[in-house]
């Protein structure tokens, strides 16, 4: 078991490098200067008490063990922050140096194992920011800069939120790898969050299970996932199931929400939109010039896919649609309705074809609702149309084949 960036870290960094190459290269080349690093060190000295190795030998021996477990060799400096009664810790990132500031009664409240968990968590921030020549630190800085810019979009804000949520999941894994003790990780999480002196890790895992069973939704936090989600995430990491990545994604971000998309969601929904158009326009019997013209309003370079028929919807597309929330599915249903009705010459064939495609895509209910709403049709009338949709579409295909045969003759 090793500490690796999560899929989200890799995917969003690749996206930014490909889609925002100018900004990416600028932030990549904007290295920390000596003055900046010196300013960080000075601010730490002004607002903290430095815990030297000579007088805090046990603490530094624990830090050495954590660094070895995480395969880190950078020099370590640990500080105690002034003020504050809540327990916490924070990494002050300087390339090539590990600087961690403790806050509150950490040293007297945490056991040796819990302290190593806390140090492992903070050291893991340093490890991630140092990976691949600072690639993921570049990602974080770039996203933060765009999200706080007046021209930034909600998708940029959501992207930096998710990047940092996944970073906390990553850092929790580092805390676990520093000790190999799931219970110590959970005790540390809960103690830091609550200030309690004693925590039963197994009882808290049961509590987390009850919460997730009753309310299976993604985190609502913007920097650190809720403690019960983090406890479940570290339990998954320890169990290491094959579907761990997808389960972690469910905990952190859940379904693709139409009103809360990050940059990757936007890209994915754009791809799904195009593939739904392919499914709607795959057969020439249901493809007219009006429909193709309308498709170019969505994608200027759109061309009808000639290698896939309407009954060959692949599993990847249906899985992509399955993770959409209700408003996103409604959007796709309206998209299909547009193409079903835009050419009056298709008559009911267009609607029947759309009904069959919606069934293949898992959008039958969403399409039924928008069709009945916009066409002012009763449920009984829609169901009657759906019942004969296969026959209507089959006759249209037969008629086209007959026509093509005559043209060839």
N, C-alpha and C positions, 0 to 999 in steps of 0.2 A: 504494500500500500504506500503510495507516494502522494505528495502535494503538487497538484497540477492546476493550472487555470481552468475554470469552469467553461463549458461550451459558450456561455454568453460572453465571457471575456474575449474569447477567440473570435466569435462571430461579429461582435460589434467593432472590434479593432480592425478586422479585415474589411468590413463595410466602410469604415471611415477612411482607411487607406485607399480604397478603390474609388469611393464616391466624393471624397473631400481631399484629394491628393495634395492640393496646394496648402491647405491648412495643416494637413497631416505632416508634410515635410517641414513646414515652418516650426510647428511645435516639436517635431523630432530633432530639429537642429538647434532649438533654443535651449542650450545646456545651462545648467546651474552655474552661476559664476561664483568666484571666491567670496565676493562681498555679500552675496545672498546667503551662502552657507555660514559665513561669520556672523551675520545678523541673526540667524536662527539660533546659533550657539549662545550669543550674547543675551537674547531674549529669554532663553531657557535659564541661564545663570541668574538673570534678574528676577525671575518669577518662581524659581524653584530652589530646593536644596539638593545639591549633587550628592548622591550616595556612593562615596568612593569605595573601591574594592577593599582597602585596608581596614576600614571600619564596618563594612557590611559584607564580610567574606561569604556568609551563607547565601545571601541574595545573589552575589556574583557567581558563585559555584552553580546555583540553580540556572542562572542565565546562560552560563557556559554549556551546561547539559542540554538546554533547550536549543541553543544555536547549533550544537553538534547534531541533534536529532533532525533539525531542519536543513542541515548541510550549509550553514552560514559561517563565514569566517571573518566578517567585518568587525571592527572594534566596537565594543558596547559601552554606552554610558547610560546610567539610570538616574532619574531625578525624582524627588518628591515635590509635587506642586503645593504651593501655598494656598491656604483656605480650602473651603469645600469639605463637607462632611460625607457626601456621597462617594462611594467607591467607584473608581474608574481608572483607565489608563489610556495613553495616547502615544502614537508614534509620530515623531517629528522627522520627516523624511529628508535625509541628505544622502546622496549617492556615496556608497563606500563606507558609511558610518551608521550605526544603529543607535538612535536616541529615543528613549522611552521615558515618559513622565507618568509617575503614579499619582493618583489623587485619592484623598480620603484615607481611611484606616485599612488599606489593603494589606500591609505587612503584618498587622496583628489580627486581622479578621480571616484571612485565607490560610488554609493548610498548605503544607509544602507542595502537594500535588496540584492544588487549586492555583497556587501562585505560579507554578510552571505552566499551567493552562493559560493563565492571563498573559504571561510573557510570551508564550508560544503564539497566542493570538496576535499580539502587537508585532512580534518579529515576523509573522507571516505577511503582514502588510508590507514590511520592508522587502521580503522575498518576492512578493508579487510585483511590486514597483520596479524591482531590479531584473526581473525575468526578461529574457530576449532583448537585452540592451535597453531596458526601460520602455518597452512597447506598451505595456498596460498602464504605466504611469502617463505616457503620452496620451493614451485614450482618455484617461480620467481628466487630465488637464484640458484637453481639447473640448470634451463634452461640457465641462464646467464653464469654460469660456463662452461657448456658443449658447448654453442655457441661460446665462446671466446677461447676455448681450440683448439690447433692446429689440434687435431683429430676430432673436431666437424664437422658436416655435414650441408649442406644447410637446411635440415629439422629441425635441432636444432635451427638455426638462425631464420627461419620462425616461429617456435613455440614460441620463446621468443618475437618476434615482435607482434604476434597475442595476446599473453597473456597480453602484456602491452597495446595494443590498446583496448582490452576488459576492462582492468582495468580503462582506462580513461572513457569509457562509464559508468562503474559502479560508478566512482567518480562523474561524472556529475549527475547521479541519486541522489547521496547523496546531491549535491548542491541544487537540486530541492526539496528534502524532507526537507531540512533545512528551506525552505521558502514557499513551496507550490506554487511558482510563476514561471510558464514556461517562461514568458516574461523576468523576472529578470535573469534567467539562460542564455537566449540567448543574452541579453544585455551584461552580464558579459563576455560571450565567445567572442563576437565581440569586445568589448572594450579592453580586454586583448590582442587580436590578432592584432588589428589595432591601438590602442591608441586614438581612437575617443572619444570625450567627450559626444556625444549624439548618441544613436542608436535606431532605430525603430524596435522592435522585430518582429512585424507582417510583416513588409516589408521584413525583412531578411528571414523569413520563406517562403514567396512567392518566394524570390530569390533562396532559397535552392530547392524549388519544381521545379523551372524552370531548374536548373542545373541537377537534378536527372531525370527529364523527357527527357532532351536532351542527357544525358550521364549517363546511368544507369550502373555504374561499381563500384567495391569496392574501398576502400581507397588505395592510393598509398604511404601513409605515413608509417613511421616505429616506431613512438612513440606515437603521438597524431593524431587521425583521423582529416581530414579537418573540419573546423568550420561548414560548411553547412551540413556535415554528422552528426556531433554531435547535431546540432540543430534539424535535422530530428529524430535522435534517442531519444532525450528527449521528442519530441512531441509524438512519439510512446509510450514512457513510460507513459506519461500523459493520452493518449487515451486508453492504455492497451488493444489492440486487441488480440484475441486468438492466432494469428499467429505472435505475436511480436518477439519471439525468432528467428524465421526463417527470418523475415524482418531485424532484427538487424544483423544477420549473413550475409545477402546479402550486407548490407552496409559495413561491416568490411572486409569480406573475399571473397564474391562472389562465383563464381563457383569453383569447384575443378580444379585447374590449374596443368596440367601435369608437367610443368617446375618449379613449385613453391609450393611444397607440404610441409606441416608441418607433425609432427609425427602422428597426428590423420588422416590426409588425406592419408598417406601411409598405415596405418592400414585399412582404409575404402576401398581403392582401392585394397588392397590385398584380402579383403573379397569379394568385387565385382568380382574380377578375378576368385576366386574359385567358386562363384555362377554362373558365365557365363559358366565355365567348366561344372558345374552340368547340366546346361540347354542344353549344346551341347552333353553331354554324358548320358543324362537321359534315353534314349531308347536303348535297346540292339541292335535294328536293325541298329543303326548308331554308335555303339561302338565296336571298334576292339582292339586287343592287342597293335597294334601300337599306337593308340590314348591314351590308358591307360598308356602306357610307357612314352609317351610324357607328359602326365599330371603330372607324378611323377617328371619331370624336374622342374616343377613349385612348386609342393608340394610333398615332399618325402612321406608323409603319405596319399596321395590321394587315395580315394576309390570312386567308382561310387555311386552316390546317388540313392537308390532304391525306395524311397518313393515319388518321384516327376517325372512326365512325362514332355515332352518338351512343352506341351501346358498349363502348370500350372505355368507360370512365375508369381511370386507374385508382388504385388504393391510396396513393399519395395525395391525390386531390380530395378524395372523400375524407381522409384523415385531417387534411388542412381545414376543410369546412367544418368538421366535427368540433374543432377547438375554438370556433367562433362563438361569440355571445349572440344573444337574440337580435339586437339591432344590426349586427354585421350580417347575419343570415337574412334579415329583412332587406338589407341593401342589395344582396345578391338576388333575392327574389324579385325586387323591383327591376334590377338589371335584366333579368330573364323576361319579365313582363314587357319591358320596352321592346325587346327583339321579337317577342311573340305578336305584338300588336302594331308595330311600326309600319308594316306593309299590309294594307287592307286586302290586296290581291290574294294573300295567303289564307284569308278567311279563318275558319276554325282550325285549320291544319297547324298554324303557328302556335295557337294556344295548346292544342293537343300534344304537339311535339314538346313544348315547354313543360307540360305536366309530366311527361315520361322522363325527361331529363332531370326534373326536380326530384323525382322518385329515386333515380340513380345516384343523385348527389346528396341525398338526405335532406332535401329542402322542400319536401312535399307540403308540410304544414305551413311553412313560411310563404310558399307560393300561393297556396290556397287562400290564405288570409289577405294578401295584397291583391290577388286577382278579384276576389269577391268585393273587396273594398273599392277598387278603382273601376271595375266593370259594372258595379252595382248588381251583382249576381247573388242569389241566395245560395246557401250551402247545398241544398238539394240540386240546384241547377249545375253547380260546379261538379258535384259528385256524379251527376249524369254524364257530363262532358268527359270527366275522367274515366268513367266506365267504358266509353266507346273510343277513348283516345288511341288505344292500340290498333283498332280497326281503321280509324281515320288515317293514322300515320302509315299503316301498312298499305292502304289503297293508294296513298300519295306516292309511296315508293314504287309500287307496281306501275302506276301511270307513268312515272318518270322513266322507268326501265323500258316500257313499251315505246315511249317517245324517242329514247336514245336508240333503240333498235331500228325504228323507222328511219332515223337520220343516218345511221350507218348503212342501211340498205339503199 
